[in-house]
Amino acid sequence: MLGRPRLETAPPPAMSVVTRFAPSPTGYLHIGGARTALFNWLFARKMGGKYLLRIEDTDRARSTEAAISAIIDGLDWLGLDYDGQIIFQYARAARHREVAEAMIARATAFRDYMTAEELEVERAKAHAEGRALRSPWRDGAAASERPFVVRLRAPEHDVVNDDLIQGKVVIKGRDIDDLVLLRADGNPTYMLSVVVDDHDMGVTHVIRGDDHLTNAARQIPIYQAMGWDIPRFAHVPLIHGEDGKKLSKRHGAQAVHEYRDMGYLPEGLTSYLMRLGWSPGHDDILTKEEAVPLFDVSHIGKAPARLDFKKLDSVNAHFLAQADDQRLAKLVFDQIAAHTDWNLSAESQKRVQSAIPMLKKRAKTIKEMAEQARFLVATRPLVVDDVAKAQLKDDVRDRLRRLRDRLAAEPLWDRTSLGAMLKAFATDEGVGLGQIGPGLRAALTGGTPAPDLGQMLELLGREESLARLSDQV
């Protein structure tokens, strides 16, 4: 998966759309990053172009292999397939330095020999005059033997970004500093690396979070300094919590893998994420593939989107109900296997498998499906919780004993026949079904969630149902 240190420098034809997702591998794949990747994927697929993946691993102290794997795994799980090979930014440092030297030759960048103390003086002067930093070395001062950084010769003119989402954004030239392109140790900065990589990769549209909006005004002059075509920018508002504040740990899950562990389907998550800030003009729930022909970057709103777990649950429930039973069974088994105190025997697997068509219509997540299937994998004698114990008084146990004998004689063991038999039994006992159900549920489940009585008996099967009743009466 190693990216090439050098790419072709000529961009593709003007009509060939190229987008990219460029995460920094200093942590997990954030839910906001996943949405950014999704928007890049949708736009590239809509335009028949390419969607590329670049790992911005120049922060060597914080970048980790584990984070890189987590990002790639998260994108794979979401089905956001990228074109070509992954590009690793750090491997291209020589190319970044080459461009910095080319800018010096073009007099659009310069070597700056200021000491730390001199730099502080210049910064204070700039602050007092209400302008950005201008280095005294920018106008052809003589070379020095001292260490130096390479800086951009910031433009005097205003920088205009005709943003596809934010509209026309103008930054005055006096507010753009002579930013560092190469540090004193020769390592390129983020600003330089991003521009060089986007150019060399032929990126035509930069779709990213609006926390990078000010970066565009600093990056556009670098394109201009090299005489390169400037990509179109589209800065997407960030995702906020339900309280309208910036998403943080207090709002719950932030990483894609957390949503997977919580039992959301990838198609459920992508369907919900793409509607955070973008609308196709109707309220139908769409897969990302269905959204491709409808997607329009200019229809992304300017206001931050709010994460709504209830809406996410609703969307995910929609896809659960449509999902393949075999696929769901495996996912439910994986959830159950995570509980070391749950017994997933061959017999209980069969019971869970048969319950999938029912469970997927009742639950909002795989985790909920597993919880609702818990009564099917419980081992005898059941552990009965305190609430269920309160239902198993002596008179109830006596009635359950009679019900067990009646069930043992029942010729048909399907939910319809069992439901009718339970009603008939209640009538014979002179009570309502509401006085039968709680005790029967307590005896058969120990207090864990379960479906209606007829389904519960059918799913457990005759032998298991009668055995559980016998344990409690």
VEXDREN-2710 file (C-alpha; in Angstrom, 1 decimal):
% VEXDREN-2710
k/r/px/py/pz
1/MET/0.0/0.0/0.0
2/LEU/3.0/2.4/-0.1
3/GLY/2.3/5.6/-2.0
4/ARG/4.8/6.6/-4.7
5/PRO/7.2/9.3/-3.6
6/ARG/6.5/11.1/-6.9
7/LEU/3.4/11.4/-9.0
8/GLU/2.8/12.8/-12.4
9/THR/2.7/16.6/-12.0
10/ALA/0.3/17.2/-14.9
11/PRO/-3.3/17.3/-13.8
12/PRO/-6.0/15.4/-15.7
13/PRO/-8.2/17.0/-18.4
14/ALA/-10.3/19.9/-17.0
15/MET/-13.6/17.9/-17.2
16/SER/-12.2/14.9/-15.2
17/VAL/-13.3/15.3/-11.6
18/VAL/-10.9/14.1/-8.9
19/THR/-11.7/14.3/-5.2
20/ARG/-9.7/13.1/-2.2
21/PHE/-10.1/12.2/1.4
22/ALA/-7.0/13.1/3.4
23/PRO/-7.2/12.0/7.1
24/SER/-4.4/12.4/9.6
25/PRO/-3.6/9.1/11.2
26/THR/-3.3/10.4/14.8
27/GLY/-6.5/8.7/16.0
28/TYR/-9.6/7.0/14.9
29/LEU/-11.8/7.7/11.9
30/HIS/-14.1/10.4/13.3
31/ILE/-17.8/10.4/12.3
32/GLY/-17.3/13.9/10.8
33/GLY/-14.4/12.6/8.7
34/ALA/-16.5/9.7/7.6
35/ARG/-19.1/12.1/6.3
36/THR/-16.4/14.1/4.5
37/ALA/-15.2/11.0/2.8
38/LEU/-18.8/10.1/1.9
39/PHE/-19.4/13.5/0.3
40/ASN/-16.1/13.1/-1.7
41/TRP/-17.1/9.6/-2.8
42/LEU/-20.6/10.7/-3.8
43/PHE/-19.4/13.6/-5.9
44/ALA/-16.7/11.6/-7.7
45/ARG/-19.2/8.8/-8.5
46/LYS/-21.8/11.3/-9.6
47/MET/-19.4/13.0/-12.0
48/GLY/-17.8/9.7/-13.2
49/GLY/-14.5/10.8/-11.8
50/LYS/-12.0/9.5/-9.2
51/TYR/-12.1/9.4/-5.4
52/LEU/-8.6/9.1/-4.0
53/LEU/-7.3/8.4/-0.5
54/ARG/-4.2/10.2/1.0
55/ILE/-2.9/9.5/4.5
56/GLU/-1.4/12.7/5.8
57/ASP/1.2/11.2/8.1
58/THR/3.7/14.0/8.3
59/ASP/3.2/14.3/12.1
60/ARG/5.6/11.5/12.8
61/ALA/5.3/11.8/16.6
62/ARG/1.6/11.3/16.6
63/SER/0.9/9.1/13.5
64/THR/0.5/5.4/14.2
65/GLU/0.1/2.3/12.2
66/ALA/-2.9/1.4/14.4
67/ALA/-4.6/4.6/13.4
68/ILE/-3.9/4.1/9.7
69/SER/-5.4/0.6/9.9
70/ALA/-8.4/1.9/11.8
71/ILE/-9.0/4.6/9.2
72/ILE/-8.7/2.1/6.3
73/ASP/-10.8/-0.5/8.0
74/GLY/-13.5/2.1/8.8
75/LEU/-13.7/3.3/5.2
76/ASP/-13.8/-0.3/4.0
77/TRP/-16.7/-1.1/6.4
78/LEU/-18.6/1.9/5.1
79/GLY/-18.1/0.8/1.5
80/LEU/-16.2/3.9/0.5
81/ASP/-14.0/2.3/-2.1
82/TYR/-11.2/4.5/-3.3
83/ASP/-9.5/4.5/-6.7
84/GLY/-5.9/3.7/-7.2
85/GLN/-3.4/3.2/-4.4
86/ILE/-3.2/5.0/-1.1
87/ILE/-0.8/7.9/-1.1
88/PHE/1.3/8.5/2.0
89/GLN/2.2/12.1/2.4
90/TYR/5.4/11.6/4.4
91/ALA/6.9/9.5/1.6
92/ARG/6.7/12.5/-0.7
93/ALA/8.7/15.0/1.4
94/ALA/11.5/15.2/-1.3
95/ARG/8.9/16.4/-3.8
96/HIS/7.6/19.0/-1.4
97/ARG/11.1/20.4/-0.9
98/GLU/11.6/20.4/-4.6
99/VAL/8.5/22.6/-5.1
100/ALA/9.7/25.0/-2.3
101/GLU/13.1/25.4/-4.2
102/ALA/11.2/26.0/-7.4
103/MET/9.2/28.8/-5.7
104/ILE/12.5/30.4/-4.5
105/ALA/13.7/30.3/-8.1
106/ARG/10.4/32.0/-9.1
107/ALA/10.9/34.6/-6.4
108/THR/7.5/33.6/-4.9
109/ALA/9.2/32.2/-1.8
110/PHE/12.4/33.1/0.0
111/ARG/14.9/32.0/2.7
112/ASP/14.2/33.6/6.0
113/TYR/17.2/33.8/8.5
114/MET/15.3/35.5/11.4
115/THR/16.2/34.2/14.8
116/ALA/13.5/33.4/17.3
117/GLU/14.0/36.7/19.1
118/GLU/13.8/38.7/15.8
119/LEU/10.7/36.8/14.8
120/GLU/9.0/37.8/18.1
121/VAL/9.9/41.4/17.4
122/GLU/8.4/41.3/13.9
123/ARG/5.3/39.6/15.1
124/ALA/4.7/42.2/17.8
125/LYS/5.2/45.0/15.1
126/ALA/2.7/43.3/12.8
127/HIS/0.2/42.9/15.6
128/ALA/0.5/46.6/16.6
129/GLU/0.0/47.6/12.9
130/GLY/-3.0/45.3/12.5
131/ARG/-1.5/43.2/9.8
132/ALA/-0.1/39.8/9.2
133/LEU/3.6/39.0/9.5
134/ARG/5.9/40.3/6.8
135/SER/9.5/39.1/7.0
136/PRO/12.4/41.6/6.5
137/TRP/14.1/38.9/4.3
138/ARG/11.2/38.8/1.8
139/ASP/12.7/41.6/-0.4
140/GLY/16.1/40.2/-1.4
141/ALA/18.2/40.7/1.6
142/ALA/21.7/39.2/1.4
143/ALA/22.2/35.5/2.3
144/SER/23.4/34.6/5.7
145/GLU/25.2/31.6/7.2
146/ARG/22.5/31.3/9.9
147/PRO/19.8/28.6/9.8
148/PHE/16.8/29.5/7.8
149/VAL/13.2/28.6/7.0
150/VAL/11.6/28.9/3.6
151/ARG/8.6/31.3/3.5
152/LEU/5.9/32.1/1.0
153/ARG/6.0/35.6/-0.3
154/ALA/2.5/36.4/0.7
155/PRO/0.4/38.3/-1.9
156/GLU/-0.5/41.9/-1.5
157/HIS/-3.8/41.4/-3.3
158/ASP/-6.9/40.0/-1.8
159/VAL/-7.4/36.2/-2.1
160/VAL/-10.8/35.1/-3.4
161/ASN/-12.3/31.7/-2.8
162/ASP/-15.5/31.1/-4.7
163/ASP/-16.5/28.3/-2.4
164/LEU/-19.1/25.8/-3.6
165/ILE/-20.9/25.8/-0.2
166/GLN/-19.9/28.9/1.6
167/GLY/-20.1/31.2/-1.4
168/LYS/-17.6/33.9/-2.2
169/VAL/-15.0/34.3/0.6
170/VAL/-12.5/37.2/0.4
171/ILE/-9.5/37.4/2.6
172/LYS/-7.5/40.7/2.4
173/GLY/-3.8/40.3/1.4
174/ARG/-2.7/42.1/4.5
175/ASP/-4.2/39.3/6.6
176/ILE/-2.1/36.6/5.0
177/ASP/1.3/36.1/6.5
178/ASP/4.6/35.0/5.0
179/LEU/3.9/31.5/6.0
180/VAL/6.6/28.9/6.5
181/LEU/6.9/26.3/3.7
182/LEU/10.0/24.5/4.9
183/ARG/11.1/24.4/8.5
184/ALA/14.7/24.9/9.6
185/ASP/15.3/21.2/9.6
186/GLY/14.2/21.0/6.0
187/ASN/10.8/19.3/6.7
188/PRO/7.9/20.7/4.7
189/THR/4.9/22.2/6.5
190/TYR/1.3/21.0/6.2
191/MET/0.3/23.9/4.0
192/LEU/2.9/23.2/1.4
193/SER/2.5/19.4/1.4
194/VAL/-1.3/19.6/0.9
195/VAL/-1.1/21.9/-2.1
196/VAL/1.7/19.9/-3.8
197/ASP/-0.1/16.6/-3.2
198/ASP/-3.4/17.9/-4.4
199/HIS/-1.8/19.3/-7.5
200/ASP/0.2/16.2/-8.3
201/MET/-2.8/13.9/-7.7
202/GLY/-4.8/16.0/-10.1
203/VAL/-7.4/16.9/-7.5
204/THR/-10.1/19.2/-9.0
205/HIS/-12.4/19.6/-6.0
206/VAL/-11.3/19.8/-2.4
207/ILE/-14.3/18.9/-0.2
208/ARG/-13.5/19.1/3.5
209/GLY/-14.7/20.5/6.8
210/ASP/-15.2/24.2/7.2
211/ASP/-12.6/24.3/10.0
212/HIS/-10.2/24.4/7.0
213/LEU/-11.9/27.4/5.4
214/THR/-9.1/29.9/6.5
215/ASN/-6.5/27.4/5.2
216/ALA/-7.9/27.9/1.7
217/ALA/-6.9/31.5/1.7
218/ARG/-3.3/30.5/2.6
219/GLN/-3.2/27.6/0.1
220/ILE/-4.5/29.5/-2.9
221/PRO/-1.4/31.8/-3.0
222/ILE/0.8/28.7/-3.1
223/TYR/-1.0/27.5/-6.2
224/GLN/-0.7/30.9/-7.7
225/ALA/3.0/31.1/-6.8
226/MET/3.6/27.9/-8.9
227/GLY/1.3/29.0/-11.7
228/TRP/-0.9/25.9/-11.0
229/ASP/-4.6/25.6/-11.6
230/ILE/-6.6/26.1/-8.3
231/PRO/-9.1/23.4/-7.4
232/ARG/-12.7/24.3/-6.5
233/PHE/-13.2/24.3/-2.7
234/ALA/-16.2/23.1/-0.8
235/HIS/-16.1/23.6/2.9
236/VAL/-18.7/21.5/4.7
237/PRO/-20.1/22.7/8.1
238/LEU/-19.1/20.5/11.0
239/ILE/-21.4/18.1/12.9
240/HIS/-22.7/19.3/16.2
241/GLY/-24.4/17.5/19.1
242/GLU/-28.1/17.7/19.7
243/ASP/-27.4/20.6/22.0
244/GLY/-26.0/22.6/19.1
245/LYS/-22.4/22.5/20.5
246/LYS/-19.4/21.0/18.7
247/LEU/-19.4/17.2/18.8
248/SER/-17.4/15.8/21.7
249/LYS/-17.2/12.8/24.0
250/ARG/-20.1/14.1/26.1
251/HIS/-22.4/13.6/23.1
252/GLY/-21.6/9.9/22.8
253/ALA/-19.8/7.9/20.1
254/GLN/-17.5/9.9/17.9
255/ALA/-15.6/7.1/16.0
256/VAL/-16.9/5.0/13.2
257/HIS/-15.8/1.8/14.9
258/GLU/-18.0/2.8/17.9
259/TYR/-21.1/2.9/15.8
260/ARG/-20.2/-0.5/14.3
261/ASP/-19.8/-1.9/17.8
262/MET/-23.1/-0.3/18.9
263/GLY/-24.8/-2.4/16.2
264/TYR/-25.4/0.0/13.3
265/LEU/-25.2/-1.3/9.8
266/PRO/-22.8/0.5/7.4
267/GLU/-25.6/1.3/5.0
268/GLY/-27.7/2.7/7.8
269/LEU/-24.8/4.9/9.0
270/THR/-23.9/6.2/5.5
271/SER/-27.6/6.8/4.7
272/TYR/-28.0/8.9/7.8
273/LEU/-24.6/10.7/7.5
274/MET/-25.2/12.0/4.0
275/ARG/-28.5/13.6/5.1
276/LEU/-26.6/15.6/7.8
277/GLY/-26.4/18.8/5.9
278/TRP/-27.4/17.6/2.4
279/SER/-30.9/16.9/1.0
280/PRO/-32.0/15.2/-2.2
281/GLY/-35.2/17.2/-2.1
282/HIS/-37.4/14.5/-0.5
283/ASP/-37.5/12.4/2.7
284/ASP/-37.0/8.9/1.2
285/ILE/-34.4/6.8/2.9
286/LEU/-31.6/6.2/0.3
287/THR/-28.5/4.0/0.1
288/LYS/-25.4/5.9/-0.9
289/GLU/-25.6/4.2/-4.3
290/GLU/-29.2/5.5/-4.8
291/ALA/-28.0/9.0/-3.8
292/VAL/-25.2/9.2/-6.4
293/PRO/-27.3/10.5/-9.3
294/LEU/-29.0/13.0/-7.0
295/PHE/-26.0/14.4/-5.1
296/ASP/-25.1/18.1/-5.5
297/VAL/-22.4/19.7/-3.5
298/SER/-24.1/23.1/-3.8
299/HIS/-27.1/21.7/-2.0
300/ILE/-25.1/21.2/1.2
301/GLY/-26.3/23.7/3.8
302/LYS/-24.1/26.3/5.4
303/ALA/-25.3/25.7/9.0
304/PRO/-23.8/22.9/11.2
305/ALA/-25.8/19.7/11.2
306/ARG/-27.0/18.2/14.4
307/LEU/-26.4/14.5/15.3
308/ASP/-29.8/12.9/16.2
309/PHE/-29.5/9.4/17.5
310/LYS/-33.3/8.8/17.3
311/LYS/-33.2/9.6/13.6
312/LEU/-30.2/7.4/13.2
313/ASP/-32.0/4.6/14.9
314/SER/-35.0/5.0/12.7
315/VAL/-32.8/4.9/9.5
316/ASN/-30.9/1.9/10.7
317/ALA/-34.1/0.1/11.6
318/HIS/-35.2/0.6/8.0
319/PHE/-32.1/-1.2/6.7
320/LEU/-32.3/-3.9/9.4
321/ALA/-35.8/-4.8/8.2
322/GLN/-34.5/-5.2/4.6
323/ALA/-31.2/-6.9/5.4
324/ASP/-30.4/-10.5/4.5
325/ASP/-31.2/-12.9/7.3
326/GLN/-28.0/-14.9/7.1
327/ARG/-25.9/-11.7/7.2
328/LEU/-27.8/-10.5/10.3
329/ALA/-27.5/-13.8/12.0
330/LYS/-23.7/-13.7/11.7
331/LEU/-23.7/-10.1/13.1
332/VAL/-26.0/-11.1/16.0
333/PHE/-23.8/-14.1/16.7
334/ASP/-20.8/-11.8/16.9
335/GLN/-22.6/-9.6/19.4
336/ILE/-23.6/-12.5/21.5
337/ALA/-20.1/-14.0/21.4
338/ALA/-18.8/-10.7/23.0
339/HIS/-20.8/-11.7/26.1
340/THR/-18.7/-14.4/27.7
341/ASP/-21.6/-15.4/30.0
342/TRP/-24.0/-16.1/27.1
343/ASN/-23.9/-19.7/25.8
344/LEU/-24.0/-19.9/22.0
345/SER/-24.5/-23.6/21.6
346/ALA/-25.4/-25.3/18.3
347/GLU/-29.0/-25.6/19.5
348/SER/-29.2/-22.0/20.6
349/GLN/-27.7/-20.8/17.3
350/LYS/-30.6/-22.6/15.5
351/ARG/-33.1/-20.9/17.7
352/VAL/-31.5/-17.5/17.1
353/GLN/-31.3/-18.1/13.3
354/SER/-35.0/-18.9/13.2
355/ALA/-35.8/-15.8/15.2
356/ILE/-34.0/-13.4/12.8
357/PRO/-37.0/-12.5/10.6
358/MET/-38.9/-11.5/13.7
359/LEU/-36.1/-9.8/15.6
360/LYS/-35.1/-7.6/12.7
361/LYS/-38.5/-6.0/12.5
362/ARG/-38.5/-5.2/16.3
363/ALA/-35.0/-3.8/16.8
364/LYS/-33.2/-0.7/15.7
365/THR/-29.6/-2.1/16.0
366/ILE/-27.8/-5.4/15.9
367/LYS/-27.1/-4.9/19.6
368/GLU/-30.8/-4.7/20.3
369/MET/-31.4/-7.8/18.2
370/ALA/-28.8/-9.7/20.3
371/GLU/-30.4/-8.4/23.5
372/GLN/-33.8/-9.5/22.4
373/ALA/-32.4/-12.9/21.4
374/ARG/-30.8/-13.4/24.8
375/PHE/-33.7/-15.5/26.1
376/LEU/-33.0/-18.0/23.3
377/VAL/-29.4/-18.6/24.4
378/ALA/-30.0/-18.7/28.2
379/THR/-29.0/-22.0/29.8
380/ARG/-31.1/-23.9/32.4
381/PRO/-31.7/-23.3/35.2
382/LEU/-32.4/-19.7/34.3
383/VAL/-31.1/-16.9/36.4
384/VAL/-34.3/-15.0/37.3
385/ASP/-34.1/-11.3/38.0
386/ASP/-35.9/-9.7/40.9
387/VAL/-38.7/-8.3/38.8
388/ALA/-39.4/-11.7/37.3
389/LYS/-39.2/-13.4/40.7
390/ALA/-42.0/-11.2/41.9
391/GLN/-44.3/-12.7/39.2
392/LEU/-43.6/-16.3/40.3
393/LYS/-45.8/-16.5/43.4
394/ASP/-47.2/-19.8/44.6
395/ASP/-50.6/-19.4/42.8
396/VAL/-48.8/-18.4/39.6
397/ARG/-46.6/-21.5/39.8
398/ASP/-49.6/-23.7/40.3
399/ARG/-51.2/-22.2/37.2
400/LEU/-48.0/-22.6/35.2
401/ARG/-47.9/-26.2/36.2
402/ARG/-51.3/-26.7/34.7
403/LEU/-50.3/-24.7/31.6
404/ARG/-47.1/-26.9/31.2
405/ASP/-49.3/-30.0/31.1
406/ARG/-51.6/-28.4/28.6
407/LEU/-48.7/-27.3/26.4
408/ALA/-47.3/-30.8/26.5
409/ALA/-50.5/-32.1/24.9
410/GLU/-50.6/-29.4/22.2
411/PRO/-50.3/-31.1/18.8
412/LEU/-49.3/-28.0/16.8
413/TRP/-46.3/-25.9/17.8
414/ASP/-46.6/-22.7/15.9
415/ARG/-47.3/-19.2/17.1
416/THR/-50.8/-19.1/15.8
417/SER/-51.9/-22.4/17.4
418/LEU/-50.0/-21.6/20.6
419/GLY/-51.6/-18.2/20.8
420/ALA/-55.1/-19.7/20.4
421/MET/-54.3/-22.3/23.0
422/LEU/-53.1/-19.7/25.6
423/LYS/-56.4/-17.8/25.1
424/ALA/-58.4/-20.9/25.6
425/PHE/-56.4/-21.8/28.7
426/ALA/-57.0/-18.4/30.2
427/THR/-60.7/-18.8/29.6
428/ASP/-60.7/-22.2/31.3
429/GLU/-58.8/-20.7/34.3
430/GLY/-61.4/-17.9/34.5
431/VAL/-58.8/-15.2/34.1
432/GLY/-57.7/-12.8/31.4
433/LEU/-54.6/-13.4/29.3
434/GLY/-52.9/-10.5/31.1
435/GLN/-52.8/-12.7/34.2
436/ILE/-51.1/-15.5/32.3
437/GLY/-48.5/-13.6/30.4
438/PRO/-46.2/-12.1/33.1
439/GLY/-45.7/-15.4/34.9
440/LEU/-45.1/-17.3/31.7
441/ARG/-42.6/-14.7/30.5
442/ALA/-40.8/-14.8/33.8
443/ALA/-40.5/-18.6/33.8
444/LEU/-39.3/-18.8/30.1
445/THR/-36.9/-15.8/30.0
446/GLY/-35.9/-15.0/33.6
447/GLY/-36.8/-11.4/32.9
448/THR/-34.9/-10.7/29.6
449/PRO/-36.8/-9.1/26.6
450/ALA/-38.9/-11.4/24.5
451/PRO/-41.6/-11.2/21.8
452/ASP/-45.3/-12.0/22.2
453/LEU/-46.1/-15.3/24.0
454/GLY/-46.9/-17.4/20.9
455/GLN/-43.7/-16.4/19.2
456/MET/-41.7/-16.9/22.3
457/LEU/-42.9/-20.5/22.7
458/GLU/-42.5/-21.3/19.0
459/LEU/-38.9/-19.9/19.0
460/LEU/-37.9/-21.8/22.1
461/GLY/-39.4/-25.0/20.8
462/ARG/-41.5/-27.6/22.6
463/GLU/-38.7/-29.4/24.5
464/GLU/-37.0/-26.2/25.8
465/SER/-40.2/-24.4/26.7
466/LEU/-41.5/-27.4/28.8
467/ALA/-38.1/-27.8/30.4
468/ARG/-37.9/-24.2/31.5
469/LEU/-41.4/-24.3/32.9
470/SER/-40.6/-27.5/34.8
471/ASP/-37.6/-25.8/36.4
472/GLN/-39.8/-23.0/37.8
473/VAL/-42.9/-25.0/39.0
END
